[in-house]
Amino acid sequence: MGREDQIEEREVLDSIFPDEITDISETSYRVTIALDALEYEGDETEQPVICLEVSYPEDYPDVGPNLTISSPPNAVKHARLDVQEDRDLLMESLQPTIEENLGMPMIFTLVSALKESAEQLMIERADAIQAEKDQVAAEREEEENRKFHGTPVTVESFLEWSAKFKKEQEEEELRAREEKESEDKKKKPTKEEKKLTGRQLWERGLAKGDYDEEDDDALPPVEKLKVAA
């Protein structure tokens, strides 16, 4: 095996990828791979395209080919695939295929494996995004249901509510009692008020009716007594 096998494989690939393969040199070429990405709601990006650049070592296919993964010039970055960031991950996914096919032409198999790996990566990321959206929607729905149905009552929550309610009732009764006692004190005359004179009551606004200053210390009228001769 050697150069003849490489030329023969290149001719076969040209018949499989007539529009996707471009020669770089006598021993290297580039295969453009259009990925079939699932479309999701709100996803307006174009279907992604990646390139696999192949270079034959002298001993290929007894040794693996030299591979480079890149994006086409001016390619629009896809929401679920970034070739620059994902290159190492995609290259790693090709290693088992290379090892399994040593001694045989393997470029077509590698192109198929790369396409499958990239598409699977996009599916996993799309599923993760969708799962996150579903989680947010479920939490929002749960919150709305909680507002509608209220919080379920448990033994602990009922006892807590009951203790709080009793405390509020006791505080309200105490406040009402204190207010009543305060009002009663304002209305009930004190001992000092009972001993006040009519003049003092009048000055303090506690007297009722008309006040005659001459009657302040007046004594009951006494009739003149007749003395017998």
C-alpha positions as CSV (number, residue, x, y, z in Angstrom):
1,M,0.0,0.0,0.0
2,G,1.1,3.6,-0.6
3,R,0.7,6.3,-3.1
4,E,-1.4,4.2,-5.5
5,D,-3.9,3.5,-2.8
6,Q,-4.2,7.1,-2.0
7,I,-4.8,8.1,-5.6
8,E,-7.4,5.4,-6.0
9,E,-9.3,6.6,-2.8
10,R,-9.1,10.2,-4.0
11,E,-10.9,9.2,-7.3
12,V,-13.6,7.3,-5.4
13,L,-14.2,10.3,-3.2
14,D,-14.5,12.6,-6.2
15,S,-17.4,10.5,-7.4
16,I,-19.1,10.5,-4.0
17,F,-18.5,14.2,-3.2
18,P,-18.3,15.9,-6.7
19,D,-19.3,19.3,-5.4
20,E,-17.9,19.0,-1.9
21,I,-14.3,18.1,-2.5
22,T,-11.5,20.6,-3.3
23,D,-7.8,19.8,-4.0
24,I,-5.2,21.6,-2.0
25,S,-2.2,19.7,-3.3
26,E,-1.4,16.3,-4.8
27,T,-1.7,14.7,-1.4
28,S,-4.2,16.9,0.4
29,Y,-7.8,18.1,-0.2
30,R,-10.7,19.6,1.6
31,V,-14.2,18.0,2.0
32,T,-17.1,20.4,2.8
33,I,-19.7,18.7,5.0
34,A,-23.3,20.2,5.3
35,L,-24.8,19.2,8.6
36,D,-28.5,18.4,9.0
37,A,-29.4,20.4,12.2
38,L,-32.9,20.1,13.6
39,E,-34.9,23.3,13.4
40,Y,-36.4,24.7,16.6
41,E,-38.9,27.5,17.2
42,G,-37.2,30.8,17.0
43,D,-34.1,29.3,15.3
44,E,-33.4,31.4,12.2
45,T,-29.7,30.5,11.7
46,E,-28.6,28.7,8.5
47,Q,-27.7,25.1,8.5
48,P,-24.1,24.8,9.7
49,V,-21.2,23.7,7.4
50,I,-17.8,22.3,8.4
51,C,-14.7,21.4,6.5
52,L,-12.5,18.4,6.9
53,E,-9.0,19.0,5.5
54,V,-7.2,15.7,4.7
55,S,-3.4,15.2,4.2
56,Y,-2.0,11.8,3.3
57,P,1.2,10.7,5.2
58,E,3.5,8.6,3.1
59,D,2.5,5.4,4.9
60,Y,-1.3,6.0,4.8
61,P,-3.5,4.0,5.2
62,D,-1.2,1.9,7.5
63,V,-1.1,5.1,9.6
64,G,-3.9,7.6,10.1
65,P,-4.3,10.6,7.9
66,N,-3.5,14.2,9.0
67,L,-6.8,15.9,9.7
68,T,-7.9,19.5,10.3
69,I,-11.4,20.7,11.0
70,S,-12.4,24.2,10.1
71,S,-15.3,26.5,9.1
72,P,-15.8,27.8,5.5
73,P,-14.7,31.4,5.0
74,N,-17.3,34.0,6.2
75,A,-19.4,31.2,7.7
76,V,-22.2,32.4,10.0
77,K,-21.6,31.1,13.6
78,H,-24.3,28.6,14.5
79,A,-26.1,28.8,17.8
80,R,-25.4,25.2,18.7
81,L,-22.0,24.6,17.1
82,D,-18.8,26.6,17.2
83,V,-16.1,24.9,15.2
84,Q,-13.3,26.9,16.8
85,E,-14.4,25.9,20.3
86,D,-15.6,22.4,19.4
87,R,-12.6,21.4,17.2
88,D,-10.8,19.4,19.9
89,L,-14.0,17.6,20.9
90,L,-14.8,16.6,17.3
91,M,-11.2,15.5,16.6
92,E,-11.3,13.3,19.6
93,S,-14.5,11.7,18.4
94,L,-12.7,10.6,15.2
95,Q,-9.9,8.7,17.0
96,P,-11.8,5.4,17.5
97,T,-12.8,5.4,13.8
98,I,-9.1,5.9,12.7
99,E,-7.9,3.1,14.9
100,E,-10.6,0.7,13.7
101,N,-9.8,1.3,10.0
102,L,-6.0,1.3,9.9
103,G,-4.8,-0.5,6.8
104,M,-7.9,0.4,4.8
105,P,-9.0,3.6,3.0
106,M,-11.0,5.5,5.7
107,I,-11.7,9.0,4.5
108,F,-15.3,8.4,3.6
109,T,-15.9,6.7,6.9
110,L,-14.2,9.6,8.7
111,V,-16.4,12.1,6.9
112,S,-19.5,10.2,7.9
113,A,-18.3,9.9,11.5
114,L,-17.5,13.6,11.7
115,K,-21.0,14.5,10.3
116,E,-22.7,12.2,12.9
117,S,-20.6,13.5,15.8
118,A,-21.3,17.2,15.0
119,E,-25.0,16.6,14.5
120,Q,-25.3,14.7,17.8
121,L,-23.5,17.5,19.6
122,M,-26.0,20.0,18.3
123,I,-28.9,17.7,19.3
124,E,-27.6,17.4,22.8
125,R,-27.2,21.2,23.2
126,A,-30.6,21.8,21.7
127,D,-32.2,19.3,24.1
128,A,-30.4,21.0,27.0
129,I,-31.8,24.4,26.0
130,Q,-35.3,23.0,25.6
131,A,-35.1,21.2,29.0
132,E,-34.1,24.5,30.6
133,K,-37.0,26.3,28.9
134,D,-39.4,23.5,30.0
135,Q,-38.1,23.8,33.6
136,V,-38.7,27.5,33.6
137,A,-42.2,27.0,32.2
138,A,-43.0,24.3,34.8
139,E,-41.8,26.5,37.6
140,R,-43.9,29.4,36.3
141,E,-47.0,27.2,36.1
142,E,-46.4,25.8,39.5
143,E,-46.2,29.3,40.9
144,E,-49.5,30.2,39.2
145,N,-51.2,27.1,40.6
146,R,-49.9,27.9,44.1
147,K,-51.5,31.4,43.9
148,F,-54.8,29.9,42.7
149,H,-55.0,27.0,45.1
150,G,-53.2,28.5,48.1
151,T,-50.6,26.9,50.3
152,P,-51.5,23.3,51.4
153,V,-52.3,23.2,55.1
154,T,-50.3,20.9,57.2
155,V,-50.4,20.1,61.0
156,E,-47.3,22.3,61.5
157,S,-48.6,25.2,59.5
158,F,-52.0,25.1,61.2
159,L,-50.5,25.1,64.7
160,E,-48.3,28.0,63.7
161,W,-51.2,29.9,62.3
162,S,-53.4,29.1,65.4
163,A,-50.7,30.3,67.9
164,K,-50.2,33.5,65.9
165,F,-54.0,34.2,65.7
166,K,-54.5,33.7,69.5
167,K,-51.6,36.0,70.2
168,E,-53.1,38.7,68.0
169,Q,-56.5,38.3,69.6
170,E,-54.9,38.7,73.1
171,E,-53.0,41.7,72.1
172,E,-56.2,43.3,70.6
173,E,-58.2,42.5,73.8
174,L,-55.5,44.1,75.9
175,R,-55.3,47.2,73.8
176,A,-59.1,47.6,73.9
177,R,-59.2,47.1,77.7
178,E,-56.4,49.7,78.2
179,E,-58.3,52.2,76.0
180,K,-61.5,51.7,78.0
181,E,-59.7,52.1,81.3
182,S,-58.1,55.3,80.0
183,E,-61.5,56.7,78.9
184,D,-63.1,55.8,82.3
185,K,-60.3,57.6,84.1
186,K,-61.1,60.7,82.1
187,K,-64.8,60.6,82.9
188,K,-64.6,59.7,86.6
189,P,-63.8,62.6,89.0
190,T,-60.8,62.1,91.3
191,K,-60.9,62.5,95.1
192,E,-59.3,65.9,94.6
193,E,-62.0,67.0,92.2
194,K,-64.6,65.9,94.8
195,K,-63.1,68.2,97.4
196,L,-63.0,71.3,95.1
197,T,-65.1,74.3,95.9
198,G,-67.7,75.5,93.5
199,R,-65.3,78.3,92.4
200,Q,-62.5,75.7,91.6
201,L,-64.9,73.5,89.7
202,W,-66.0,76.4,87.6
203,E,-62.5,77.5,86.8
204,R,-61.6,74.0,85.7
205,G,-64.6,73.7,83.6
206,L,-66.1,70.9,85.8
207,A,-69.0,72.8,87.2
208,K,-72.5,72.4,85.7
209,G,-75.0,75.2,85.6
210,D,-74.4,78.8,86.6
211,Y,-72.0,79.7,89.3
212,D,-72.5,82.6,91.7
213,E,-69.3,83.7,93.4
214,E,-71.3,84.9,96.4
215,D,-72.5,81.3,96.9
216,D,-69.0,79.9,97.1
217,D,-68.9,79.5,100.8
218,A,-72.4,80.4,101.5
219,L,-74.2,78.7,104.4
220,P,-77.9,77.8,104.4
221,P,-80.0,80.8,105.4
222,V,-80.9,80.9,109.1
223,E,-84.2,82.4,110.3
224,K,-84.0,85.0,113.0
225,L,-85.0,83.5,116.3
226,K,-87.5,85.3,118.5
227,V,-86.5,85.5,122.2
228,A,-89.4,85.5,124.6
229,A,-89.6,88.3,127.1
